[in-house]
């Protein structure tokens, strides 16, 4: 599936051909970071604490953008998205549907004939991996700094890096005041935008904040004080972790530490995912 690889100003990259659709992965190095948000951070929710140190002992590959509708349709043969366009992120996909997608890709693209060989697989990122990648070595609410919130809804710092409810209404191309591809009311409400529309973070990752929220592998739970090395997913809830804010969320949700959870069968028009890549067993 690998067709090209190299290094640029963001670090290592690798392009994979998944049934004719090119997906760029970025190498996320191992490291130590403070997971969650400090008390007093603007927009903070209680389940973002206590802030705790996490060490990721292995690096991993992470797609530079959410899974697009083009890729989903190629693999699954249908497009469940509300805001349909090949270069927009797929949405209205449940955690269970994402797992079905991953199983298909792993069987059809990354299969190996040697039963003893460890094979490359695509998967959902773990919650700690997601936050480590979103922060990209920074410590503030976003990789551009802290948010100065205006009634929790608007923060000028977000505009270059996140499609959220304050700026998505202006991201839709309209003709004579209307976009024929979507209902008329959408010109006011907004919607998702094509991936890579906003600036990437310091690891070269796009849309980590805003556009669509992203499913993670883990079950949702309150944090433990000591998460240890490469923390396992908590088992306290059937809900699965969702990260990253979304196009319909206000500014306070567009922070590296923001987290939520939904039942694994839940789907909505603000909810998508991105691919992680590694070897069977979780190590890269």
TORKOL-4160 file (C-alpha; in steps of 0.2 Angstrom, whole numbers, padded with zeros to 4 digits, m for minus):
284
<pt num="1" X="0000" Y="0000" Z="0000"/>
<pt num="2" X="0015" Y="0012" Z="0003"/>
<pt num="3" X="0019" Y="0022" Z="m0013"/>
<pt num="4" X="0030" Y="0036" Z="m0007"/>
<pt num="5" X="0039" Y="0042" Z="0008"/>
<pt num="6" X="0050" Y="0057" Z="0013"/>
<pt num="7" X="0054" Y="0071" Z="0025"/>
<pt num="8" X="0049" Y="0089" Z="0025"/>
<pt num="9" X="0048" Y="0103" Z="0037"/>
<pt num="10" X="0035" Y="0094" Z="0048"/>
<pt num="11" X="0044" Y="0078" Z="0049"/>
<pt num="12" X="0042" Y="0061" Z="0041"/>
<pt num="13" X="0028" Y="0057" Z="0030"/>
<pt num="14" X="0022" Y="0042" Z="0020"/>
<pt num="15" X="0008" Y="0040" Z="0007"/>
<pt num="16" X="m0002" Y="0025" Z="0006"/>
<pt num="17" X="m0014" Y="0019" Z="m0008"/>
<pt num="18" X="m0030" Y="0013" Z="m0001"/>
<pt num="19" X="m0040" Y="0006" Z="m0015"/>
<pt num="20" X="m0035" Y="0020" Z="m0027"/>
<pt num="21" X="m0037" Y="0034" Z="m0014"/>
<pt num="22" X="m0020" Y="0042" Z="m0008"/>
<pt num="23" X="m0019" Y="0044" Z="0011"/>
<pt num="24" X="m0004" Y="0054" Z="0019"/>
<pt num="25" X="0002" Y="0048" Z="0036"/>
<pt num="26" X="0013" Y="0058" Z="0047"/>
<pt num="27" X="0025" Y="0050" Z="0059"/>
<pt num="28" X="0021" Y="0055" Z="0077"/>
<pt num="29" X="0037" Y="0052" Z="0088"/>
<pt num="30" X="0036" Y="0045" Z="0105"/>
<pt num="31" X="0036" Y="0057" Z="0120"/>
<pt num="32" X="0030" Y="0063" Z="0137"/>
<pt num="33" X="0016" Y="0076" Z="0139"/>
<pt num="34" X="0004" Y="0083" Z="0151"/>
<pt num="35" X="m0013" Y="0076" Z="0146"/>
<pt num="36" X="m0029" Y="0086" Z="0150"/>
<pt num="37" X="m0031" Y="0104" Z="0155"/>
<pt num="38" X="m0025" Y="0114" Z="0170"/>
<pt num="39" X="m0038" Y="0122" Z="0182"/>
<pt num="40" X="m0042" Y="0139" Z="0176"/>
<pt num="41" X="m0040" Y="0136" Z="0157"/>
<pt num="42" X="m0053" Y="0146" Z="0148"/>
<pt num="43" X="m0067" Y="0135" Z="0142"/>
<pt num="44" X="m0062" Y="0120" Z="0153"/>
<pt num="45" X="m0073" Y="0106" Z="0158"/>
<pt num="46" X="m0071" Y="0095" Z="0174"/>
<pt num="47" X="m0068" Y="0079" Z="0164"/>
<pt num="48" X="m0052" Y="0086" Z="0157"/>
<pt num="49" X="m0043" Y="0084" Z="0174"/>
<pt num="50" X="m0034" Y="0080" Z="0184"/>
<pt num="51" X="m0020" Y="0085" Z="0172"/>
<pt num="52" X="m0008" Y="0070" Z="0172"/>
<pt num="53" X="0009" Y="0065" Z="0164"/>
<pt num="54" X="0008" Y="0052" Z="0150"/>
<pt num="55" X="0023" Y="0044" Z="0142"/>
<pt num="56" X="0020" Y="0036" Z="0125"/>
<pt num="57" X="0035" Y="0024" Z="0122"/>
<pt num="58" X="0032" Y="0020" Z="0104"/>
<pt num="59" X="0029" Y="0032" Z="0089"/>
<pt num="60" X="0015" Y="0029" Z="0077"/>
<pt num="61" X="0008" Y="0035" Z="0060"/>
<pt num="62" X="m0007" Y="0046" Z="0060"/>
<pt num="63" X="m0017" Y="0052" Z="0044"/>
<pt num="64" X="m0014" Y="0070" Z="0041"/>
<pt num="65" X="m0033" Y="0073" Z="0039"/>
<pt num="66" X="m0049" Y="0065" Z="0043"/>
<pt num="67" X="m0056" Y="0051" Z="0032"/>
<pt num="68" X="m0064" Y="0059" Z="0017"/>
<pt num="69" X="m0080" Y="0054" Z="0009"/>
<pt num="70" X="m0070" Y="0049" Z="m0006"/>
<pt num="71" X="m0061" Y="0036" Z="0004"/>
<pt num="72" X="m0076" Y="0030" Z="0013"/>
<pt num="73" X="m0086" Y="0028" Z="m0002"/>
<pt num="74" X="m0073" Y="0018" Z="m0011"/>
<pt num="75" X="m0071" Y="0006" Z="0003"/>
<pt num="76" X="m0089" Y="0005" Z="0009"/>
<pt num="77" X="m0099" Y="0008" Z="m0007"/>
<pt num="78" X="m0110" Y="0021" Z="0000"/>
<pt num="79" X="m0109" Y="0038" Z="0008"/>
<pt num="80" X="m0119" Y="0042" Z="0024"/>
<pt num="81" X="m0113" Y="0060" Z="0025"/>
<pt num="82" X="m0125" Y="0075" Z="0026"/>
<pt num="83" X="m0114" Y="0087" Z="0018"/>
<pt num="84" X="m0109" Y="0077" Z="0003"/>
<pt num="85" X="m0093" Y="0081" Z="m0006"/>
<pt num="86" X="m0078" Y="0069" Z="m0010"/>
<pt num="87" X="m0065" Y="0080" Z="m0001"/>
<pt num="88" X="m0075" Y="0084" Z="0014"/>
<pt num="89" X="m0074" Y="0072" Z="0029"/>
<pt num="90" X="m0086" Y="0058" Z="0030"/>
<pt num="91" X="m0098" Y="0060" Z="0044"/>
<pt num="92" X="m0114" Y="0052" Z="0051"/>
<pt num="93" X="m0103" Y="0037" Z="0055"/>
<pt num="94" X="m0104" Y="0027" Z="0071"/>
<pt num="95" X="m0089" Y="0020" Z="0081"/>
<pt num="96" X="m0095" Y="0003" Z="0075"/>
<pt num="97" X="m0096" Y="0008" Z="0057"/>
<pt num="98" X="m0079" Y="0015" Z="0058"/>
<pt num="99" X="m0073" Y="m0002" Z="0065"/>
<pt num="100" X="m0082" Y="m0011" Z="0050"/>
<pt num="101" X="m0072" Y="0001" Z="0038"/>
<pt num="102" X="m0056" Y="m0003" Z="0046"/>
<pt num="103" X="m0059" Y="m0022" Z="0045"/>
<pt num="104" X="m0062" Y="m0021" Z="0027"/>
<pt num="105" X="m0047" Y="m0010" Z="0023"/>
<pt num="106" X="m0036" Y="m0022" Z="0034"/>
<pt num="107" X="m0043" Y="m0037" Z="0025"/>
<pt num="108" X="m0042" Y="m0030" Z="0007"/>
<pt num="109" X="m0027" Y="m0019" Z="0008"/>
<pt num="110" X="m0015" Y="m0024" Z="0022"/>
<pt num="111" X="m0018" Y="m0043" Z="0022"/>
<pt num="112" X="m0002" Y="m0055" Z="0022"/>
<pt num="113" X="m0001" Y="m0073" Z="0017"/>
<pt num="114" X="0011" Y="m0077" Z="0031"/>
<pt num="115" X="0001" Y="m0081" Z="0046"/>
<pt num="116" X="0017" Y="m0079" Z="0057"/>
<pt num="117" X="0021" Y="m0062" Z="0051"/>
<pt num="118" X="0016" Y="m0046" Z="0060"/>
<pt num="119" X="0006" Y="m0035" Z="0048"/>
<pt num="120" X="0003" Y="m0017" Z="0046"/>
<pt num="121" X="m0015" Y="m0012" Z="0050"/>
<pt num="122" X="m0025" Y="0003" Z="0051"/>
<pt num="123" X="m0035" Y="0007" Z="0067"/>
<pt num="124" X="m0042" Y="0021" Z="0077"/>
<pt num="125" X="m0030" Y="0031" Z="0087"/>
<pt num="126" X="m0030" Y="0029" Z="0106"/>
<pt num="127" X="m0036" Y="0045" Z="0116"/>
<pt num="128" X="m0018" Y="0048" Z="0123"/>
<pt num="129" X="m0011" Y="0047" Z="0105"/>
<pt num="130" X="m0024" Y="0059" Z="0098"/>
<pt num="131" X="m0020" Y="0072" Z="0111"/>
<pt num="132" X="m0001" Y="0070" Z="0110"/>
<pt num="133" X="m0003" Y="0072" Z="0091"/>
<pt num="134" X="m0014" Y="0087" Z="0092"/>
<pt num="135" X="m0003" Y="0096" Z="0105"/>
<pt num="136" X="0012" Y="0093" Z="0094"/>
<pt num="137" X="0024" Y="0097" Z="0108"/>
<pt num="138" X="0015" Y="0112" Z="0114"/>
<pt num="139" X="0006" Y="0115" Z="0131"/>
<pt num="140" X="m0007" Y="0127" Z="0128"/>
<pt num="141" X="m0026" Y="0125" Z="0124"/>
<pt num="142" X="m0021" Y="0125" Z="0105"/>
<pt num="143" X="m0004" Y="0124" Z="0097"/>
<pt num="144" X="m0006" Y="0143" Z="0093"/>
<pt num="145" X="m0009" Y="0147" Z="0111"/>
<pt num="146" X="m0022" Y="0150" Z="0124"/>
<pt num="147" X="m0040" Y="0155" Z="0119"/>
<pt num="148" X="m0047" Y="0172" Z="0123"/>
<pt num="149" X="m0065" Y="0168" Z="0123"/>
<pt num="150" X="m0079" Y="0180" Z="0119"/>
<pt num="151" X="m0095" Y="0173" Z="0127"/>
<pt num="152" X="m0087" Y="0155" Z="0125"/>
<pt num="153" X="m0092" Y="0156" Z="0107"/>
<pt num="154" X="m0079" Y="0165" Z="0097"/>
<pt num="155" X="m0060" Y="0166" Z="0098"/>
<pt num="156" X="m0050" Y="0175" Z="0084"/>
<pt num="157" X="m0035" Y="0164" Z="0086"/>
<pt num="158" X="m0045" Y="0149" Z="0080"/>
<pt num="159" X="m0050" Y="0156" Z="0063"/>
<pt num="160" X="m0034" Y="0151" Z="0053"/>
<pt num="161" X="m0033" Y="0133" Z="0061"/>
<pt num="162" X="m0051" Y="0127" Z="0064"/>
<pt num="163" X="m0068" Y="0126" Z="0055"/>
<pt num="164" X="m0080" Y="0129" Z="0070"/>
<pt num="165" X="m0097" Y="0137" Z="0072"/>
<pt num="166" X="m0091" Y="0155" Z="0071"/>
<pt num="167" X="m0083" Y="0153" Z="0053"/>
<pt num="168" X="m0091" Y="0138" Z="0044"/>
<pt num="169" X="m0106" Y="0148" Z="0038"/>
<pt num="170" X="m0094" Y="0158" Z="0027"/>
<pt num="171" X="m0084" Y="0142" Z="0021"/>
<pt num="172" X="m0098" Y="0137" Z="0009"/>
<pt num="173" X="m0097" Y="0142" Z="m0009"/>
<pt num="174" X="m0113" Y="0151" Z="m0014"/>
<pt num="175" X="m0120" Y="0157" Z="m0031"/>
<pt num="176" X="m0133" Y="0171" Z="m0031"/>
<pt num="177" X="m0135" Y="0168" Z="m0012"/>
<pt num="178" X="m0138" Y="0149" Z="m0013"/>
<pt num="179" X="m0128" Y="0133" Z="m0015"/>
<pt num="180" X="m0138" Y="0121" Z="m0025"/>
<pt num="181" X="m0129" Y="0106" Z="m0018"/>
<pt num="182" X="m0136" Y="0109" Z="0000"/>
<pt num="183" X="m0153" Y="0114" Z="0008"/>
<pt num="184" X="m0156" Y="0133" Z="0007"/>
<pt num="185" X="m0155" Y="0134" Z="0026"/>
<pt num="186" X="m0137" Y="0128" Z="0026"/>
<pt num="187" X="m0130" Y="0145" Z="0020"/>
<pt num="188" X="m0134" Y="0152" Z="0037"/>
<pt num="189" X="m0130" Y="0137" Z="0048"/>
<pt num="190" X="m0114" Y="0131" Z="0040"/>
<pt num="191" X="m0107" Y="0113" Z="0039"/>
<pt num="192" X="m0091" Y="0104" Z="0037"/>
<pt num="193" X="m0078" Y="0110" Z="0025"/>
<pt num="194" X="m0065" Y="0101" Z="0014"/>
<pt num="195" X="m0051" Y="0093" Z="0023"/>
<pt num="196" X="m0035" Y="0103" Z="0024"/>
<pt num="197" X="m0044" Y="0120" Z="0022"/>
<pt num="198" X="m0036" Y="0126" Z="0038"/>
<pt num="199" X="m0018" Y="0127" Z="0043"/>
<pt num="200" X="m0009" Y="0111" Z="0050"/>
<pt num="201" X="m0001" Y="0110" Z="0067"/>
<pt num="202" X="0017" Y="0108" Z="0070"/>
<pt num="203" X="0016" Y="0089" Z="0065"/>
<pt num="204" X="0008" Y="0093" Z="0049"/>
<pt num="205" X="m0009" Y="0087" Z="0054"/>
<pt num="206" X="m0025" Y="0096" Z="0048"/>
<pt num="207" X="m0042" Y="0098" Z="0056"/>
<pt num="208" X="m0037" Y="0091" Z="0073"/>
<pt num="209" X="m0048" Y="0105" Z="0080"/>
<pt num="210" X="m0064" Y="0109" Z="0071"/>
<pt num="211" X="m0072" Y="0102" Z="0055"/>
<pt num="212" X="m0078" Y="0085" Z="0062"/>
<pt num="213" X="m0075" Y="0078" Z="0079"/>
<pt num="214" X="m0066" Y="0061" Z="0079"/>
<pt num="215" X="m0069" Y="0044" Z="0086"/>
<pt num="216" X="m0055" Y="0036" Z="0097"/>
<pt num="217" X="m0052" Y="0018" Z="0101"/>
<pt num="218" X="m0054" Y="0020" Z="0120"/>
<pt num="219" X="m0069" Y="0019" Z="0131"/>
<pt num="220" X="m0074" Y="0035" Z="0140"/>
<pt num="221" X="m0070" Y="0037" Z="0158"/>
<pt num="222" X="m0064" Y="0050" Z="0170"/>
<pt num="223" X="m0045" Y="0052" Z="0171"/>
<pt num="224" X="m0035" Y="0043" Z="0184"/>
<pt num="225" X="m0022" Y="0053" Z="0193"/>
<pt num="226" X="m0008" Y="0042" Z="0187"/>
<pt num="227" X="m0010" Y="0036" Z="0169"/>
<pt num="228" X="0007" Y="0027" Z="0168"/>
<pt num="229" X="0016" Y="0022" Z="0153"/>
<pt num="230" X="0006" Y="0020" Z="0137"/>
<pt num="231" X="m0011" Y="0020" Z="0146"/>
<pt num="232" X="m0024" Y="0007" Z="0142"/>
<pt num="233" X="m0041" Y="0012" Z="0138"/>
<pt num="234" X="m0052" Y="0014" Z="0153"/>
<pt num="235" X="m0066" Y="0001" Z="0155"/>
<pt num="236" X="m0079" Y="0011" Z="0165"/>
<pt num="237" X="m0091" Y="0015" Z="0151"/>
<pt num="238" X="m0098" Y="0008" Z="0135"/>
<pt num="239" X="m0096" Y="0025" Z="0127"/>
<pt num="240" X="m0082" Y="0028" Z="0116"/>
<pt num="241" X="m0071" Y="0044" Z="0117"/>
<pt num="242" X="m0073" Y="0058" Z="0104"/>
<pt num="243" X="m0060" Y="0072" Z="0102"/>
<pt num="244" X="m0057" Y="0088" Z="0092"/>
<pt num="245" X="m0072" Y="0099" Z="0093"/>
<pt num="246" X="m0082" Y="0101" Z="0077"/>
<pt num="247" X="m0090" Y="0113" Z="0064"/>
<pt num="248" X="m0105" Y="0116" Z="0074"/>
<pt num="249" X="m0096" Y="0118" Z="0091"/>
<pt num="250" X="m0092" Y="0135" Z="0099"/>
<pt num="251" X="m0074" Y="0140" Z="0102"/>
<pt num="252" X="m0072" Y="0133" Z="0120"/>
<pt num="253" X="m0074" Y="0115" Z="0112"/>
<pt num="254" X="m0059" Y="0118" Z="0100"/>
<pt num="255" X="m0045" Y="0114" Z="0112"/>
<pt num="256" X="m0033" Y="0100" Z="0113"/>
<pt num="257" X="m0039" Y="0094" Z="0130"/>
<pt num="258" X="m0058" Y="0094" Z="0126"/>
<pt num="259" X="m0066" Y="0077" Z="0126"/>
<pt num="260" X="m0083" Y="0069" Z="0125"/>
<pt num="261" X="m0090" Y="0052" Z="0123"/>
<pt num="262" X="m0105" Y="0044" Z="0114"/>
<pt num="263" X="m0112" Y="0026" Z="0113"/>
<pt num="264" X="m0103" Y="0016" Z="0099"/>
<pt num="265" X="m0119" Y="0015" Z="0088"/>
<pt num="266" X="m0121" Y="0034" Z="0089"/>
<pt num="267" X="m0119" Y="0045" Z="0073"/>
<pt num="268" X="m0121" Y="0063" Z="0069"/>
<pt num="269" X="m0117" Y="0076" Z="0055"/>
<pt num="270" X="m0102" Y="0082" Z="0066"/>
<pt num="271" X="m0094" Y="0066" Z="0069"/>
<pt num="272" X="m0080" Y="0057" Z="0059"/>
<pt num="273" X="m0063" Y="0049" Z="0062"/>
<pt num="274" X="m0045" Y="0048" Z="0056"/>
<pt num="275" X="m0033" Y="0033" Z="0053"/>
<pt num="276" X="m0019" Y="0027" Z="0063"/>
<pt num="277" X="m0006" Y="0015" Z="0056"/>
<pt num="278" X="0005" Y="0003" Z="0064"/>
<pt num="279" X="0009" Y="m0016" Z="0067"/>
<pt num="280" X="m0002" Y="m0029" Z="0075"/>
<pt num="281" X="m0001" Y="m0027" Z="0094"/>
<pt num="282" X="m0001" Y="m0008" Z="0094"/>
<pt num="283" X="0017" Y="m0005" Z="0091"/>
<pt num="284" X="0024" Y="0004" Z="0076"/>
